[in-house]
Amino acid sequence: MANTMTNAEVKRLVIQHWERRAADFDERPNHGLHSDAQHQAWREVLGRLAGPDPLRMLDVGCGTGFLALLLAELGHQVDGIDLATEMLERARAKAAAAGLTVYFQTGDAEAPDAPDGTYDLVVERHVIWTLPDPPRAVRSWLRVLRPGGRMVLIEGSGGIRQGQEMPAEYAEIYGQLPFSTDRSSERLTAFLQDQGVVDLVVEPLMDPVLWGSANTGQRYAIIGRKPRYRDALPMRSA
């Protein structure tokens, strides 16, 4: 099939897929939290990545609230955005059941509707492969970060292979999702660097407890930073 869809048409199919998946999304071991050990393992990872001080955070493509709720547990002020309203309803219900305050709203991960410099940290988990325009997304994430603010992408190297059985929606559009077939840490790090993210570090996340099952492929977090003003200043000659 020729890749003739607009980005809006691609997003419509992406939303359709995740709306349909919302009801049972958390049932898979690598999507939801299914044991105290898994819960604690993720708290430890996110506590280390976020640091000890309370921050204002944005979870883009938040789904049913996996990252947002854990980060709120750790004492951070978290907003979560997603285009799949069924996912958001489940995230809100989970927050209410846990007694956590998280602001979940309908929003596009490629274009967060927030003023410049709003957040200390932008996070995502297995989102970038669903985006038809990743450069636009990263530019937007940098825009809503304060100077020196950080972003954390939790990803894995697995992708959709041509000919692989896949959901009908993605069978139509996988060729128009730049990170659908290759999300190696090397490729994603180079991409983020090209978009102006600095101080990039890759942290492996290969502990099977995190995923509720044995790992397949590479799983990792990429941590980067929005340049501060002084980072962009030219060096003075002596």
N, C-alpha and C positions, 0 to 999 in steps of 0.2 A: 504493500500500500504506500502510495506516495505521501510524503510528509507535507501536506498542504494546509493543515489546520492552523488557525491563529492561536496565539497563546491563550486567549480567552476560551477558545473551544477546548484546548488541551486541559485547562484548569477545570472546566465543567466536568470532564470525564474523571479527572483526579478526585474532585469533590464527590462525584457520584459513587466512586469506588469506596471511599472512606466513610461516607454516610452508610453504605450498605454493610461495612465491616464493623461499625460502631458497637452493635449489640453484643458481639462476642470478642471484641478486640482484646480485652484484658485477660481472656482465658488462656492465651498462649504464654508459655513460661518466659519468653524474652520480651513480652509486651507489658504484662502486669507483674505485680509482686505476689509471690505465692508461698513465701515462708519468712519467718522472722530473720533467718540468716541472710536471705536475699535482700530483705529490707535494710538490714544493718549494713550489709556490704555496700549498697548504693549510698546510704547516708555517709559512710566513710569516704567514698570516692568524691561525692559532691561537696562534702565539707572541706576536703583537701583542695579541690579545684576552685571553689568559691572563696575560701579563706575564712577567717574567724569573725571578721567585722560584718555587721548587717549591711546589706547592699540593696539597691533597687534593681530589679531584674526583669527581663522580658524573655519569655519562653515562646519562640516562634514555631508555629505548627505544633501546638501543645497537645493535640489529640485529647485523650482522656485525662490528661494532667499528670503524667508520670513524673516528669522533672519538676514541674511547678509545685506540686504538693510536697515532694521531698524537700525542696529548697525552702518552702514556707515552714516546714517542720523545723528546719535549721535556723529559723529566725529572720529570714529575708523577706522583703516586700516584693511580691512577684505578680506580674501581669502575664496572662497567657492568651495567645490569639490563634485562631484556626478558622478555616473556611467551612469546615464540616460541623454543622450545628448539632447533629446528633452526638458527636464526640464531645462538644462543649457541654451539652446537657449532662452527660455522664461525669465530666470533670467537676461540674458544679455540685452534683449530688455527692460525689466523693469528698469534696472539700467540706460540705455541710456535715456529712457524717463524721468527719474527723475533727470538726470544730476549727478548721483552718480558714483564714481569710486570704483568698486569691481572687483577683479580678480577671475573670474569663470573659472574653468578648470575641465576636466575629471579626476576623481580620486576616489580611493577606500576608503570608510570610515573606513575600517578595516586596511588600510595600507597607510596613507598619505605620499606622496612623498615630504618630507621636511626635512631639516637638523635637528639634535637634538637641542632642546632648541630654536626653531624659534619663538614660540608664547607665548604671555602672557595669552591667554584665548582660550580654545577650547569649542565650543558650538554645540549642536545638538537638534533637535526638532522631536520627534516621529520617531527616526531612529533606536534605538537599537533593536527594535523588528524585524527589517528586516534583521538582521545580523546573518549568520550561526555560526560565531566565535566571540562572544562578548569579551571574554578575550583577544584575539589578538587585537581587536579594542582598548580597554582601554589601553593596554600596549603601543600601537602605539601613542595614544593621550598623554599619559604621556611622551613618548620619545620626541615628538615635542614641549612639553611645557618646558619653562625655569624652573629651580628650584624655587619652590614657586608659579609657575603659576597655574591658576585655570581652572577647567572645569565646565560647566553648562549643565545639561541634563534636557530638558523640556519634560515631559512625562505624561502618564496617565495610570490608572490601568486597563483599558479595554484591552481585548485580544481576540483572536480568540478561540471560543469554538468548541470542536469536534462535528461534526454534523451540525454546523452553516453554512448557505449558504455563500460562499466566492468566490472570483475570482478564475478562473480555475487554474491559476499559483500557488496560495497559497494553494489550495486544495491538490496539489501534495507535498508541501514542508513544511507545517506549523509545522509538527513534528520535523523538523530539524532546526527550528529557536527557540533557547532556551527561548527567551522572548516574543514569540508570544501568549502565553496563560496566562501569569501572569506578569504584570509589576507593582505590588504594590510597593510603596515607600520603604517599609520595606525590600522586597526582593532585590530591586535594590541597596539600600544602603549597605546591607550586601555584595552583589556581588562586589561593587566598593571598599569597605574596603578590601576584600580579594585580590583585584588586586593592593593594595598599595596606594589607594587614601586616603588622610587624611583630617581631619577637615570637615567632611561631615555634611551638614545642609540641611534639607528639608523645602522648602517654598511652602505652598499651593497656587494654582492658580485657585481659584474657582469662581472668578468674572465672571458672564455670559457675560459681555461686551467683555471680552477677546476672547470668543469663538463664539460670534455672535448668541448664543442660550443658552437655559438652559443646565446646566452641567449634565452629567451622569457619575457616577463613580468619582474616585479620579483624580484630575489633579494637577500637582506639578512641581517644579524645584528642582533638587538636585544639590547643589553646593559643590565642593570638591577642593582639592589642591594637587599638586605634592609636595612631601617632599623636603625641602631644604636639603643641605648636612648636616647641623648641626642636622637636625631632626633624621638622621640615626646614629649619633655618639653614642657610648655606654656611659652610665652615669659613671662618675668617682666616685670611692669610696672616702669618706671623709678622 
